[in-house]
């Protein structure tokens, strides 16, 4: 995929002065590309690409707000597993981008429908109890698979396999693989295993009346969307679009595994 860049939006983690807006503007300005700070009035129609400066949370915010724009992520956070480079490499990153030495990684996006709304998902959907056991009935394509008893359930994408799914013991999945990963959180069953499902699958999570916790939260890509009551359910399926992340090295995924996870 070849990018046609005329105007770039810059999205930062916060409003502090540590972000080198002037440097980014000057680097792209050499190629007659305008750089604008993303504010409330900026929409996906106004920019050709988003430069996200922060950690993985900033990247997810950029992909959520600009779902059809390619995102180039610069690490100003701690781990930054989704980022393409660090803040010290800005000049070389822009040069590689302008020389056409980049790849666009297209990532599976999910759609989460819940009581009160819908949201796109890049990393994961979590149904999580606070203090007591949650009983979650899991249905795939209309068939009941099993009941997960524990702290909750995670349904994620390959992109999310290096997020919360990693801490639950689920497998790491290369982003090019199209699948969904379903796993329990601190499940009260030592024989439980993560389940890999095709992207076309429809998952329904039903909060059973047996659930003993009154504070079961729905969290999507780190955002708390509210509480779930017994008898309510969450539907998860494949979205119609893909998230697009820009990288400058074909081996970026395994390089990140080495640098971020000490492989």
Secondary structure, 3 states (H helix, E strand, C coil): CCCCCCEEEEEECCCCCCCCHHHHHHHHHCCCCEEEECCCCCCHHHCCEEEEEECHHHHHHHHHHCCCCEEEEEECCCCCCCCCEEHHHHHHHHHHHHCCCCEEEEECCEEEEECCEEEEECCEEEEECCCCCEEEEEEECCEEEEEEEECEEEEEECHHHHCHHHHCCCCCCCCCCCEEEEEEECCCCCCCCCEEEECCCCEEEEECCCCCCCCEEEEECCEEEEEECCCCEEEEEECCCCEEEEECCCCHHHHHHHHHHCC
